[in-house]
C-alpha cells in the first residue's frame, strides 16, 4: 500500500481495466487484445516526449492554427501536430503540442484541462506513448479512457485515476452482496483491537444506508397500494351512482311509454275495486 499511486507508473492492460488495479482476470475482450498485442511506439514521431502534451476531445472543425492560438498563451510552442485521417484528411479529434520549456508545459497541463474550445471541453495530459512503459493504445484495447456505454473503461490516468483498494488483510469472505466484513488473524473474525480504526463506523454507515433503501422501497410499495385502492374506491363509487341514475331514468321512461289503453284499464279496475268495498 505504501507504493500505491492513483496514476499508472507502468502500463498493464489488466490493471488498467480495473477500478482499483487489483483485478486478476480480464473482464472484456479488449483487455485480452491489449495483453496479446506487440505494440511499439511510432518511430516517425519526432520531438521531445517530456515536453509534449496530449490534447483530446477536440471539435472536428478545430484546426492547427486554432490550437496554436489557444496554447501559445501558456508559453512558446515548438510544434503542433493535429492527427488526421490518412484517407479523408479530416481531424480525428486529438493532437500533440510540443513546448520549448518545461515551465510552459506544466502551466498548460494545469490550466488548459477542461478548457472549452469551439464548444468542446478539452482533455489535456502528458504524452504517454513514449513515456509510459508498456503503453498500448486504445485501438488495440489499451489506453486510459473509454466510455461507460462501451463497458470498456480504463483507469490509471488523469481523467480516471485508480481508486485506493480496500486492504482486508485476508481473502474476501462470502456473504450478501455489498456486505463487508473484517477478517483478521484468528478464527473469530479478528479481535476489536485488530480491526481498522474506522471499520465499525463504515459498517454502521453501510447498514444504515441499506435500511434506508429498504424503508424507501417499502414506503413506495405501500403508497402504490394506497393509490390503487383509492382509484378502485373512487371508480366503484362512481359506477354505483351511475347505476342508480340509470335505473331511475329507465323506470321513468318506462312509465312515460305506457300505452293509453293500459292506463285507462288500470283506472277502471281501481274504480271497480273501490265500488265493491262500499
C-alpha positions as MATLAB code, in Angstrom:
seq = 'XXXXXXXXXXXXXXXXXXXXXXXXXXXXXXXXXXXXXXXXXXXXXXXXXXXXXXXXXXXXXXXXXXXXXXXXXXXXXXXXXXXXXXXXXXXXXXXXXXXXXXXXXXXXXXXXXXXXXXXXXXXXXXXXXXXXXXXXXXXXXXXXXXXXXXXXXXXXXXXXXXXXXXXXXXXXXXXXXXXXXXXXXXXXXXXXXXXXXXXXXXXXXXXXXXXXXXXXXXXXXXXXXXXXXXXXXXXXXXXXXXXXXXXXXXXXXXXXXXXXXXXXXXXXXXXXXXXXXX';
ca = [
       0.000    0.000    0.000;
       2.942    2.337    0.526;
       3.759    2.176   -3.207;
       0.157    2.716   -4.316;
      -0.445    5.559   -6.768;
      -3.644    6.809   -8.398;
      -1.750    7.073  -11.702;
      -0.182    4.165  -13.559;
       3.606    4.085  -13.432;
       3.900    1.084  -15.782;
       1.093    0.258  -18.175;
      -0.556   -3.100  -17.534;
      -3.791   -3.730  -19.516;
      -5.135   -5.972  -16.765;
      -4.652   -3.319  -14.084;
      -5.853   -0.523  -16.357;
      -9.134   -2.400  -16.773;
      -9.665   -2.480  -13.001;
     -11.105    0.358  -10.955;
      -8.554   -0.232   -8.168;
      -5.824   -2.076  -10.143;
      -6.480   -5.357   -8.278;
      -8.193   -7.452  -10.987;
      -6.618  -10.817  -11.721;
      -8.761  -11.791  -14.740;
      -9.771   -9.758  -17.817;
     -13.429   -8.788  -17.897;
     -13.717   -7.842  -21.590;
     -12.215   -8.901  -24.907;
     -10.336   -5.634  -25.401;
      -8.125   -6.414  -22.408;
      -7.243   -9.770  -23.952;
      -6.332   -7.996  -27.201;
      -4.156   -5.496  -25.360;
      -2.405   -8.250  -23.378;
      -1.601  -10.136  -26.584;
      -0.602   -7.031  -28.566;
       3.018   -6.375  -29.507;
       2.965   -2.623  -29.878;
       5.990   -0.406  -30.458;
       5.883    3.404  -30.428;
       5.822    5.122  -33.798;
       9.412    5.882  -34.743;
       8.302    8.507  -37.255;
       7.183   10.771  -34.417;
       9.904   13.279  -33.525;
      10.335   15.772  -30.746;
      10.931   15.617  -27.012;
       8.232   13.445  -25.338;
       8.964   15.083  -21.972;
       7.832   18.436  -23.374;
       4.797   17.166  -25.328;
       1.151   17.403  -24.313;
      -1.681   15.180  -25.484;
      -4.880   17.117  -26.274;
      -8.077   15.122  -26.881;
     -11.831   15.641  -27.363;
     -11.276   18.341  -29.937;
     -14.001   19.672  -32.143;
     -13.549   18.211  -35.620;
     -13.563   21.755  -37.010;
     -10.643   22.892  -34.832;
      -7.502   23.445  -36.892;
      -3.766   23.638  -36.149;
      -3.961   27.420  -36.246;
      -6.736   27.447  -33.631;
      -4.693   25.184  -31.335;
      -1.613   27.344  -31.792;
      -3.552   30.470  -30.867;
      -5.039   28.879  -27.738;
      -1.998   27.068  -26.335;
       0.542   29.737  -27.178;
      -0.871   31.763  -24.283;
       0.898   29.347  -21.879;
       4.326   29.638  -23.497;
       6.380   29.254  -26.652;
       5.297   26.313  -28.826;
       7.771   24.357  -30.874;
       5.325   22.203  -32.812;
       1.600   21.424  -33.142;
       0.619   18.068  -34.661;
      -3.084   17.545  -35.284;
      -3.770   13.890  -36.088;
      -5.792   13.494  -39.278;
      -7.243   10.593  -41.188;
      -4.818    9.385  -43.837;
      -7.582    8.922  -46.436;
     -10.078   11.723  -45.845;
      -7.775   14.237  -44.190;
     -10.372   15.011  -41.525;
      -9.352   15.580  -37.929;
      -9.534   12.593  -35.565;
     -10.182   14.827  -32.576;
      -6.786   14.775  -30.848;
      -3.414   16.457  -31.206;
       0.099   16.702  -29.730;
       1.629   20.026  -28.719;
       5.345   20.337  -28.015;
       6.610   23.253  -25.921;
      10.064   24.730  -25.726;
      10.212   24.933  -21.912;
       9.018   22.654  -19.146;
       7.545   25.633  -17.316;
       5.172   26.294  -20.214;
       4.300   22.602  -20.402;
       3.313   22.414  -16.739;
       1.272   25.600  -16.941;
      -0.681   24.316  -19.941;
      -1.163   20.912  -18.283;
      -2.569   22.586  -15.180;
      -4.760   25.296  -16.737;
      -5.793   24.016  -20.169;
      -7.538   20.847  -18.996;
     -11.354   21.094  -19.353;
     -10.986   24.344  -21.252;
     -13.732   24.895  -23.844;
     -12.589   25.443  -27.426;
     -15.129   25.535  -30.270;
     -17.895   24.284  -27.938;
     -15.810   21.261  -26.883;
     -14.304   20.624  -23.459;
     -10.675   19.568  -23.899;
      -8.800   16.831  -22.109;
      -5.089   17.628  -21.626;
      -2.450   15.234  -20.307;
       1.183   14.349  -20.831;
       2.136   12.204  -23.798;
       2.156    8.562  -22.681;
       3.082    6.670  -25.839;
       6.803    7.314  -25.408;
       6.929    7.990  -21.670;
       4.847    5.199  -20.075;
       6.476    1.782  -20.212;
       4.346   -0.923  -21.817;
       1.869    1.529  -23.338;
      -0.889    0.029  -25.528;
      -3.117    2.451  -27.496;
      -6.884    2.420  -27.318;
      -7.311    0.978  -30.803;
      -5.617   -2.213  -29.571;
      -7.709   -2.455  -26.409;
      -5.479   -0.389  -24.133;
      -5.453    3.282  -23.313;
      -6.651    5.050  -20.184;
     -10.012    6.252  -21.423;
     -13.162    4.669  -22.769;
     -16.873    5.348  -22.461;
     -19.370    3.921  -19.995;
     -21.654    2.901  -22.866;
     -18.993    0.592  -24.316;
     -18.300   -1.146  -20.995;
     -14.545   -0.835  -21.646;
     -13.428    1.722  -19.084;
      -9.723    2.121  -18.404;
      -8.216    3.551  -15.246;
      -4.889    4.879  -14.047;
      -4.838    8.195  -15.905;
      -5.630   11.790  -15.111;
      -9.200   11.577  -16.324;
      -9.989    8.380  -14.391;
      -7.382    7.570  -11.718;
      -7.234    4.358   -9.700;
      -9.272    4.162   -6.506;
      -7.489    3.173   -3.357;
      -8.043   -0.562   -2.833;
      -9.517   -1.841    0.437;
      -6.917   -3.807    2.385;
      -8.828   -6.505    4.261;
      -5.802   -8.439    5.469;
      -7.165  -11.698    4.092;
      -9.445  -13.239    1.468;
     -12.811  -11.619    0.865;
     -15.488  -13.575    2.770;
     -18.563  -14.949    1.082;
     -21.682  -13.052    2.128;
     -24.531  -10.965    0.889;
     -23.834   -8.549   -1.987;
     -22.478   -5.302   -0.658;
     -21.683   -6.736    2.789;
     -18.164   -6.046    4.033;
     -16.643   -7.952    6.939;
     -13.294   -7.783    8.654;
     -11.319  -10.985    8.850;
      -8.114  -10.517   10.730;
      -5.936  -13.169   12.294;
      -7.763  -15.821   14.303;
     -10.902  -17.755   13.674;
     -13.418  -15.326   15.165;
     -13.054  -12.620   12.562;
     -10.294  -10.796   14.445;
     -10.438   -9.018   17.772;
     -11.703   -5.468   18.055;
      -8.169   -4.163   18.518;
      -7.041   -5.785   15.237;
      -9.727   -4.165   13.143;
      -9.139   -0.874   11.300;
      -9.949    2.205   13.336;
     -12.858    3.269   11.129;
     -14.219   -0.223   10.466;
     -17.175   -0.009   12.880;
     -18.133    3.410   11.552;
     -18.103    2.220    7.939;
     -20.083   -0.913    8.862;
     -22.753    1.167   10.623;
     -22.917    3.592    7.695;
     -23.409    0.748    5.217;
     -26.082   -0.819    7.421;
     -27.941    2.490    7.782;
     -27.806    3.020    4.026;
     -29.202   -0.490    3.452;
     -32.010    0.082    5.966;
     -32.786    3.418    4.338;
     -33.087    1.786    0.911;
     -35.389   -0.929    2.311;
     -37.541    1.694    4.061;
     -37.845    3.753    0.884;
     -38.771    0.637   -1.093;
     -41.461   -0.385    1.437;
     -42.862    3.151    1.542;
     -43.073    3.230   -2.243;
     -44.847   -0.145   -2.298;
     -47.380    0.941    0.343;
     -48.007    4.189   -1.489;
     -48.692    2.342   -4.747;
     -51.140    0.024   -2.956;
     -52.919    3.008   -1.366;
     -53.195    4.771   -4.709;
     -54.620    1.626   -6.321;
     -57.168    1.266   -3.500;
     -58.221    4.918   -3.780;
     -58.595    4.651   -7.523;
     -60.644    1.465   -7.097;
     -62.868    3.037   -4.405;
     -63.454    6.121   -6.481;
     -64.225    4.005   -9.533;
     -66.608    1.788   -7.551;
     -68.472    4.764   -6.052;
     -68.747    6.359   -9.468;
     -70.114    3.156  -11.002;
     -72.603    2.711   -8.138;
     -74.138    6.175   -8.534;
     -74.155    5.772  -12.299;
     -76.126    2.525  -11.987;
     -78.683    4.177   -9.669;
     -79.179    7.056  -12.062;
     -79.557    4.710  -14.995;
     -82.152    2.534  -13.191;
     -84.202    5.580  -12.114;
     -84.042    7.000  -15.622;
     -85.172    3.687  -17.109;
     -88.102    3.458  -14.704;
     -89.253    6.978  -15.539;
     -89.012    6.347  -19.237;
     -90.973    3.088  -18.958;
     -93.806    4.922  -17.214;
     -93.854    7.523  -19.937;
     -94.061    4.848  -22.626;
     -97.027    3.042  -21.002;
     -99.909    2.859  -23.573;
    -103.044    4.988  -23.036;
    -105.318    1.968  -23.184;
    -103.480    0.240  -20.342;
    -103.752    3.377  -18.226;
    -107.498    3.520  -18.746;
    -107.934   -0.173  -17.917;
    -105.932    0.214  -14.759;
    -108.016    3.233  -13.746;
    -111.209    1.259  -14.411;
    -110.042   -1.655  -12.285;
    -109.149    0.661   -9.435;
    -112.586    2.354   -9.538;
    -114.414   -1.004   -9.720;
    -112.494   -2.284   -6.699;
    -113.389    0.825   -4.729;
    -117.139    0.403   -5.558;
    -117.153   -3.175   -4.257;
    -115.691   -2.046   -0.991;
    -118.612    0.309   -0.477;
];
